[in-house]
């Protein structure tokens, strides 16, 4: 990862070669618009989906979002403070994300609990983020770089979870604010008070969207570094960002409680470290090979890494060390690659288990880091296009390369469109999860709960029995299984 406090940063002169600061070209703008439209087309199936998983208690069973006059109160308590009691309620008390709840309240006033409207907003937000990613890549490279970064971000299957579950709008809102801020700060014009205030406001929006937005100052500093700007000349900007962060931390600490079930709580200290590294290898694999996918990566899918020699822990070290080394090595020659790789690492930081989290790994955790990966690939493509081997290649060879890239994009788009259909409702989602991941306890247990709720007791018994085979003797599942057996009789 880029070192933003080095003396080299303070001494570096103006922007590097390839950084096209200034007005966005018409070709780049067209590419960004087409990529944003493609993001909508690929995920249009989400418009037919209902509510699923966390939506059922965050929206459907949440009375607070049904009255517009409750909007000020949304900023005065944790996410699920007024929701029904239960485990989800208890976990939600450790989050303060009022911006998503604000949007739900406005939408409820417009169309009630009709899922179509909520999914349409999520879909449009994903299209917006895709457009912003393409624009940012285009400013660093050209229209071809905008196409590559925007296209990959638009169709990547790991993003379908964020698009399809209304609850995860928090990721979309935070990522939108972060990407707008990076684009605004890219300009060569001096960061005068008005633009500084805009960046402070965007940081507040990112934080109120989701905690992952906390990394924005580090991303801005990294981009300043890549553009060879003097950080000391930008001290008013970063002083203001620090004040925003401190204010957010102060309010948040007064409103939330520590998560009741930290994912790594029961593990010894060293094992926590090895397991956290194993989770990083899983996240890297999900981005590089995004199929099949599942809503939750529980202990049965991501078990503890008991030693530092666990292959998953070793891969986790590589998944962090290799991008960091490449970012440092290429910081001068390929600044966009360095920026993108640093973005990937910084984006993973809030979910790296340095602070207790109830979830170990999740596809939604990759939404913000994925922007950095797409930027890095755009930078890599730009660098390769300037190599003698590519310049000397004939038209036929170049067509083959472009054809392979197009085939990969079509494959990813098809997988995303297919995955979108899995989120139609809880039953469809869990049936698919048990099919793709029969070793997942959560998938079988949740499927049993859905069958039990609908009175399908034989199917509930079968599902709870499969869950017991995966995780024998787990008390909540045992109780649910006994109840289902009694009802079946």
N, C-alpha and C positions, 0 to 999 in steps of 0.2 A: 504494500500500500504506500501511496505517496507520503513522504514526510513533509508536512506543511509548515513545520517550524524551522526549517534549515536555513542557514545563512545563504545557501545557493538560491533559495526562493527569493529572499530579500534583494539579491543582487541581480537577478535575471532581468534583461531588458524586455521589450514589447512582445507582442504575440508571435508564436512560432509559425513556421511555414505550414500551410495547409489550413490554418484557422481563418476562415473567411468571415471575419467580423464585418458587420455592416448590414445593409438591407438584405432580407431573404429574397433570393431569386425566384422568378416566376416558376421555373421548372421544379425547384425544391418545394414551393407551395403546392403545386399540382400533385407532386408525389405524396406530400403529406395528406392532402385531401383524399386522394385515392386510397391510401393506406387506412385512414380513418374510416372511410366507407367500407373497405374490406373487413375491418374489425366488426362492423355492424352486420354485414352479410353472413360472416362465418358463425356468429353467435345469435342469429335471428331466431333460432329455435327456442331461445330462452323466453321469448314473449309468450309462448304457450305453456310455460311452466307455472306450477302453483308455488305455495310456500313450503319450505322444507327445513328440517333440522332447527337451527337456532332462530330462524324466522318465527317459529311457532310460539316462542315465549317473548322474543324481543318486539315482535309486531302484533301478531294475532292476539296474544293474551296480555298485551301491555295497554292498560287503559289510559296511560298518560299521553300517548301520542294522538288521542282522539279529540283533544281540545286545544285549539290554538293558543288560548290564554295560558297554557302550561309551558309554553316555549321558554320563558325566562327561568323556570324551575329546572329545565333540562340541564342548565349550566351549573346547578347548585348541588348536584348529587351524583353518585356513581351511576353506571349505565342501567342496572336493573334494580335500583333501590325500591321502586314501586311495583315491581313485577311479583308474581306469585312465588312463594317460598319453594325451595328445592335446591338441588346441587347446582343447576344452571344459574339460579338466582345468586347463590353464594359465590360462584366463580365470577359472575358479572360484577359483583361489588368491588372487584380489584381493577376495574376499568373505568376510565372517565373519557368518553368519546361522544360529547354532546352534539357534534356537528351532524353525524349520521341521524341521530334521533330528531334533530331539527328538520332535516329534509323529510323524514317519514311523517312528521306531524303536518307539514304543509301538504304533502301528498294525500294524507288521509282526508284532509279538508276538501281536496279536489275530487278524489274518486273512491273514498272509503277504503275497504280492504280488498279491492280488485287487484289481483297479482300483476295483471298486464301493465298497469301504470308504473308500479315499483320496478319491475324488470326492465321496462323501457328506459327509465332513468339510469339504471345500472349500465345498460347497453350503451347509452349515449356517453356516459362518463368514460367507459372503456375506449370508445371511439375517439373521445377528446384526448385521453392520455396517449393513445397511439399517434394521433396527429402531432402532439407536442414532442414525442420522442423523435418522430421523423424530422420535424423542423430543427430540433437541436442537432441531430446528426448531420443534417444538410448544412447547417451553419459551420460545422467543423470540416465538412468534406465538400460535397456537391449533391446534385439531385440523385446520383446513383447511391451515395451513402444514405440519403434520406429514404430511398426505396428499400434498401437492405434492412436498415434498423427498424423502420416502420412496419414493413411486411412481416418480419420475424416476430415483432412484438404483437402484431394484430392477430396472428394465427397460432401462437404457441399454446399448446394444450394445457400447460400448467396454469394458465390464467383463467380457465373456465370456471373454477371454483369461485373466484372473486366476482366474475360476471354474473353467475347464476344464483348465488345466494345473496339476498337483499341485505342481510346482516353484515356481509363483508364489504358493503359500500364504504366503510371506514377506510379500507385500503385504497379505493378509487379516489376518494376525496383527498387523502393525504398525498398520494402519488401525483395527483393533478397539481396541487399547490407546489410540491417540490420541483416538478419539471418546469412549471411556469417560472419559478424563481431562478432556476439555472439558465433558462433562456433569457430572462430579463437581465441577469447579471453578466451575460456573455458580451454585451455591447461594449465597445471601446470607449463610449462616452463616460466621463467621470461620474462616479456614484454620488450624485448630489442628493440633497435631503429628500426630495420627492421620491426618487427611486429607492433610496434607503428605506423610507417609510413603507413603500410598497413591499420590499423584501421582508421587513419586520412583520407586516400584516400577513404575508404569505406564510411565514414561519408559524405564526399563531394559528392560521388555518390548518397547516399540516399537523401541528400538535393536537389541535382539537378534533382532527379527523382520526388520527391514530398515533400511538406512541412511536411508531417507526419513523415518523417525521422528524424526530429529535436529531437525526443525523444531518439535517439540511446544512447547518453551518460548516460541518466538515466537508460536505460535498462542494459547497461554494468555495471554501478555501482550497480544495483540491483543484477545482477548475481555475481559480486564480493562479495557482501554481503552474498548471498546464499551460495557461496563457502567458506565463512569465511576468506576472504583475507583482508589485511590491505589496506585501500584506500590510506593512506598516502604514502605507498610504490609505488603507481601507479600514483603519482602526475604528472610526465612528460606526461603520456598518456592523462590524463584529461585536463591538460593545453593545449596540442595540439588540443584536441577536442574543447575546448573553443575557441581557435584561429580560427579554421575552422568555427565554428558557427558565430562568430563575423564577419568574412570576408564575409560569405554568407549573413548575415543580412545587412551589409553595401551595398553590390552590389544590393541585392534584393530591398532595400528601394529606391535606385536610379532609378530602372527600372520599378517598378509597381506602380499602383495607388490604392487607397482604393476602394473596391467593391462598385458599384453604388447602389446596392439593398440589403443591409444586411437583412437577414431573419427576425431578431427580431427588426429591426429599429423602426417600428411604435408602439412598445409596451412600456408601462411604465416600469420603472426600476424593481420593484418587479415581475411584470408579466414576464419579460424576464427570471428571475431566475426560476420561476415555470415552464415556458415553456421549458427552457433548461433541467430541470430535467425530464420533460415528454418525451423529445427526447431521453434521456438516457434509459428510460424504454422501448421505442420503439426499440432502438438498442438491448437491452438485449432480448426482445421478438423475434426479427428477428433472432438472433443467436440460441435461444432455440427452436423456432417454425418457421422455415424458409419457410412457404408456406401459402397463395399465396404471390407472390412478384410483385413489380411494379417499373418502372424506376425512379419515383420521388415521394417523400412523401411531398406533398404540404400542404397548410393551410387547405384544405378540408379533408385531411387524418390525419394531425397532427395539430389540431387547438390549439390556445393559452390555456394555463392552467391559469385561472384567479385568482385562490386562491391556497395557499399552501396545502389545503385539497383536491385539485383535485386528484382523485385516481391515475392518471398517474404520477403526481408529487411525490406522496408518494411512488409509485413503483420505480420511478427514484432514490429517496433517498436510498431505499433498494438495488437497482441495483448497487449503488456505495458503500454503507456502508458495505454490507455483504461481498463482495470480499476483501475490505480493512481490515475488522476485521479478516477474516479467514487468509489472508496473514500474518497479524501481529501475530495472535495466533499460526500459524503453522510454523513460520519462522525457528524454531529450529528442530522440528521433521520431517517436510515434506518440505524441501527447494524447491523442484521442484514445488509443489503446490503453495507455496508462490511466487516463481518467475513467474509462469504462470499467477496467478491472478494479480500480479503487472503489468505484461506486458499488460494484458487486460485493466487495468485502465490507464496506461500511453499511450497506443495506442489510447485510446479514447480522450485523452487530446487535441490534435490539432483540433479536430472537435467538441469540447464541447461548442462552441459559446463564449468562453472567448475573442476571437478576432472575428470581424465581418466576417460572411460568407454569401454568397448568397443562400446557401442550408442549410436547417435545419437538415435533416436526409437523409441517403443514405446507400444502401447496400455496396457500395464500401468503405465507411468509416470503415467497419468492417474487411477488409482484413488483415491489420496488427494486430489489437487486437485479431483476431481469432487465430493467432499463439499462443498467450499466453493462450487462453482458451484450445486449444488442448494440450499444454504442461501441464497445470494444471490437465486435465483429465488423462493424462498419469501418472502423479505423484500420482493422486488419486488411479488409478488402481494398481500401484505398492504398495501403502500403504495397500490397501485392500487385496492384495494377500499374505501379511505377517500376516494378522489377523488370530487368531485361528479358527474362524468360517469358513473361506475359506480353511484353511489347513485341517480342519477336514471334509470338505464336500466330499462326494463321487464322483466318476467319472461321474455318471449320473447327479447329481446336477450341476457340473461344465459344463457339456455339454449343459445343459439347458441355463445357463448364457451366454455361448459363442454363442449359437444359437440365443438367443435374440439379442445380440450385432451384430451378422452377419446380422440378419433381419433388424435391424435399419440401418446398413451401406448400405444394398441393397436398402432400401427405399430411403435414402438420395441420393444414386447414381442415382436411377431412376428419382427422382425429378430434380436433376441437369441436367441429359440428356434431360429431357422434357423441362426444362426452357431454355436450350441452343437453342432449336428450335424456341422459341418465338422471339429470337433476329435476325431472318433471315433478316428482313428489317423493316423499320419504320411502315409500314402498319400492318404487322403481329403483331408487338410489341404493337401498340396502340389498335388494336382490342382485343388482349388478356387482356390488361390493363383495358379497359372499361368493359370487361366481368367479370373480377375478382374484380374490384374496380369501380362499377358504380357511386360511390359518388366522384370520382376524377375529379376535374375540368380540370386539365392539360391533362388528358388522352382524354377526349372528345374534348377539344379545339384543341389539336394536331391532333387528328383524323380528325376533320373538316378541318384543314389546309391541310392535305394530300389529302383529297378528292377534295378540291378546286384546289389544284395544278394540279391534274389529270383531272380536268374538270367534276368531278362527282358532279354536283351541288345539286341534291336532297339529296344525302348522306351527303354532306357538310352542308346543311341547317339543317338536322336532328341532326347532331353531334353538331353544334353550339347551337341549341336549347336545347339539353341535357346539354351542358356546362352552358347555361344561367339558367337552372333550379337548377343546383348545386350551382352556384355563380351568383345570379341575378344582372343584371345591370352593370357588369364589362365592362368598356368601350371598350377595345380592342376586346373582344368577340362580343360586340354589333355591332361594325363596320364590323367585319368579317361576322356576320350573315346577316346584311343588304346587303352587297355586294353579298353574296351567293344567297340571295332571288332575287335580281335584275337579276343576271345571270341565275337563274333558270327559270325566266319568258321568 
